[in-house]
Amino acid sequence: MGKLHVFVSSPGDVVEERVLTRRVLERMGAVYGDRVEIVPVFWEHEPLRASASFQEQIRQPADCDVVLMILWSRLGTRLPAHISRPDGSRYASGTEFEFENALEGFRARGVPDLLVYRKTARPVTPLDSEQQIMERLRQKEALDGFVARWFTSGDGSFTAAFHTFEGLDDFEELLETHLRKLLKEKIPASEREIRRRSDWTSGSPFRGLEMFRGEHAPIFFGRTRASSEVLNAFRRQAIAGRPFVLVLGMSGCGKSSLARAGVLPLLTQPGVIEGVGLWRSALMRPADAGGSLFSALALALIQDQALP
């Protein structure tokens, strides 16, 4: 059985999309696992040492089979001076280096397949300081310049292909469709006897009338759009200084499952809300309070996963 290395490149403003990419790759690994081992390459999953820079310690895109690049409103931070092009010019960011590295690999050897996705939703910008706003504008201008340089010509026509998406559900559907087609191309026709491995190894994934919880996130499907809407509302509320979102709906419509298996597993990834790297969660159901809502809330707050 061979290995298929998939490099995931992006600046730090698309954390939710990176989480979804990991889930899609895990699903693809379950489907094609008897024929090929899909090896995701995420820099945040590597034991990066302080003795070298980020780019020097992760597998290079050109050495992978597929490179997925996700862009939104930033190009990313500049690389150190010793990482430069053969002509001595510097890369504007790690994202730019990864793109050019993958493209050079394809031109030289025909691999990797390079897929670029650009998010079209309006960015949410903190208004804490003029410096923050100007930095965001500078990043957006750098990204627009990168896209213009590599994907369009002087007359405005497109010279290279990329894919656009609005929300998380659009991205998830696009990515899974594209990966399925790529894998069918890469796996020889005689080896397409696909036998799905089990993602769920204990208990029943069919919840009936029971809610989905955090541990069910890998098998909680169909609510990506709703999860994205709640996350975006929370992000806007946080920037306005009131980080609170109320989810309303009739009894039994799936509010609790959406919050626990859809929103929280995405929200609590470091960087999804800018400036927040560690989350703790407290869950309390008023129906289980036993008379005193304040006592029930206090008990929820001192649980191990909250504020012990």
N, C-alpha and C positions, 0 to 999 in steps of 0.2 A: 504494500500500500504506500503510495506516494504522499507527499505533503504539498499543500497549496498555501503559500504565505500571502496574507492580505494585510497590507500596510494601510493604516487609517491616519490621514493627515488633516489637521485643521488648527486654526487658532483657538483661543480659549473661550470663545463666545458661543460655541455650539455644543455644550456639554450634554444636553438632552439627546441631541442627534448622535453623539458618540455612544451613549448608553443604548440607544435603539439599534445602532449599527452592531454593537456587541451581541445583542439579542438575536438579530437577524442572522448573524454569522453562526451563532449557536444552533439556530434552527436549521440552517443549511448543513451544518456539521452533523446534525442528527439524521437528516435525510440522506446525505451522501457519505456517511461515515464508514460504510463497508468498502468504499472504493478509494476515498481520498481523505486525508486528515487536513482539515482547514485550520490553519494556524494564524490567529489574528495577531497583528503587531500594533500594540498601543504603547506609547511611551510611558504612560502613567502606570502600566502594569510591570514595568521593568525595575530591577533594583539599581537605580541610577546612583553612582558614587560621586562624591564631592570632588574627586581628583580630576574630573574631566567635564566637558560641557555636555549638554543633552544630546546634540547631534552626533557626537563622537561615540556614544555608548549604545545607540539603538541601531537595529538592522537598517541598512540603507534601502530606500524605496526601490532603487534599480536592481536590488538583489531579491526582490519579491516577485510574485506572479501577478498580483492585482494591487493597484494603489487606488484608494478611495479618498478624494479630497472634498472637504465640506467647508464652504465659505459663507459668511454672512455680512458682518459689518467691520471686521478687523483683518489685517494682514498678519499681525503678530509682532513679536519683539525681534530686534536686530541680533544677528549672530556675532560672536566675537571675531575680531579682525583676522585671526589665523585661519578661519574657515572662509575661503574666498574662491572665486572662479579662477581658472587657469590664467586669465589675463590680469589677475590681481584685483579686479573689482569685487566689491563686497555685496553679499546678499542682503536685501532689505529685511528679511525675516527667515525663520526656519521654514515657514510655509513655502516661500519662494524657492529656497534651496531644495526642499523635497520635491516640488513640482519639476524643477529643472533636472534634478537627478533622475527622476522617473522617466522624463521625456528623453534624456540622453540614453538611458538604458534601452528604451523602446527603439530609438533610431539605430542603435548599434546592434541589438540582438532580437528585436521583435517582442520583447517583454520588458516591463510589465504592461498589462492592460491598465490604462489610466482613465478613471471616471471622475468627473468633476461635478459637484452639486452646489448650487448657489441658492441660499434662502432669500426670498423676496419680501418677507414680512418686515414691517417697519421696526427698526431697532428701538429699544427702550434705553434712554440715556439718563444716568443719575444727574441731578441738578445741584449737587452739593457745592461745587466750586466751578469757577470759570476755567480753571486749569483742566479739570476733568472733561468739560465740554469740548475744549479746544483739542485735547488729546484724542477724543473720540472722532472729531472731525478730521484730524490728521490721519488717523487709522483708516477711516472710510475713504479718504482721498487716495491713500496708498493702495488700498484694495481695488478701487476703481481703475487706478493706473495699471495695476498688475493685470486686470481683466482686459483692459484696452490693449495692452502690449502683446498679450499672448493669444487672445481670442478674436480680435477684430482688426480690420485693415483701416487705412486712412480714409476710405470712403464710407466707413460705417458697416461694411459687410462682415459677416462672421467667417473667420479663417479656421476655427477649431470649434468642436462641439462641447457644450456643457448642458447640464440639466438644471432647471429651476424648480423650486417647490415653495409652498407658502407655509405649511404647518407640519407638525410631526407626523400626522397620519399620511400626508402626501409623500413625505420623505420615506417612510417605512415601506409603503406600497411600491414606490419607484425602485428603491434599493433592492427589495426582495425579488422583484420582477427581473431586474438587470442581472443580479447574481445567479438566478436560476438559469437564465439564458447563457451566461458565461460558462457556468459549470457544465451545461449540456455540450457546449463546444469543446471544452477541455477534457471531458471524460470520453474515451473512445466508445463508439456505438455498441461494440460487443461487450462493454463493461457497464451498461446502464441498467443492470438488474438492481434497482435501488430498494433497499430494505431499511425502513425507518427504525432507528434506535429509540429507546424510551427516554424522554426528557424527565418524566415524573417517575420516581422510583419507590415512593412510599405513600400509602393512603390513596384516596380517590380524588382525581382532579375535577370530578363532577360534583359541584357543591349543592345542587338542588336548591333549597330555600335558604341555605346558609351563606353568609357573606364570604367573599374572597378576602384573604388577609395578605400581609406583606410577603409571606413565603410563597404565595401563589402568583406573584408577579410574572414569572416566566410563562405561565399558561393563562394569563388574563388578557384576552384579545377583544378587539372591536371597540375599545374605548380610548384609543390614542388621541383622537380629536378632542374629546371632552377633557382628558388629562391635560392636553396642551392648553386648552382654554383656561382651566383653573390655574395652571402654572403662570400663564401670561398675566392673568388678573392679579395673582399674588405678587408678581414682579412689579407691576405698576403700583400696587398698594404699598409695597415696601419702599419704593422710590419716593412716594408721597408721604412717608413717615407713619403709615398705618398698616403694618403687615398683617392683615386679617382678611380672610375670604370666607363667605358663607355660601354653602351649596344647598340649594333648595330643591325639593321634588316630592312627589307623592310617595306614600309608604310602599316599599317593595320595588322601587324603580332602580335601585342599585347605587344609591348615594354612598353607603358605607364601603361597598366593594371598590367604587371609583376612588374614594379617598385612600383606602388602605393598600390596595393592590395596584392602582394606577398612578395616583398623584405622589404619594409619599416615597415610593422607591425611586422616582425620578427627582423629586424635590431635594432629597437628602444626599444626592451626589455632590461632592465638593465642587463649587464653582457655578452650579446652576443658578443660585442667587449670588450675584457678584459680592465678593468680600466675605462670604460664609464658607468655611472649609470643614466645619464639623457640626453635625446635627444630632440632637436627641429628640425623641418623640414621647409624648404622653397621650394615652388614649383613655377616654372616660365616656361611658354611656350613661346618660341620666337615668335610664330605666333600671340600671343596676345600682343606683346610689343608695338604696335602702333608707331613704328618708332625708338625708342631708346632702345636698349637691356640693356644698363647700368641703365637707369631709371626704366625699368621693373624689373630688378634684385634687385635694391634698394627697390622698393615697396614690392617685395616678402619678402625681409629680415626683414622688419619692421611689418609684419603681426603678429597677436596674437600668432600663433603657432610657429613662428620663433623667431625673436629678437625684440619684441615690445619696 
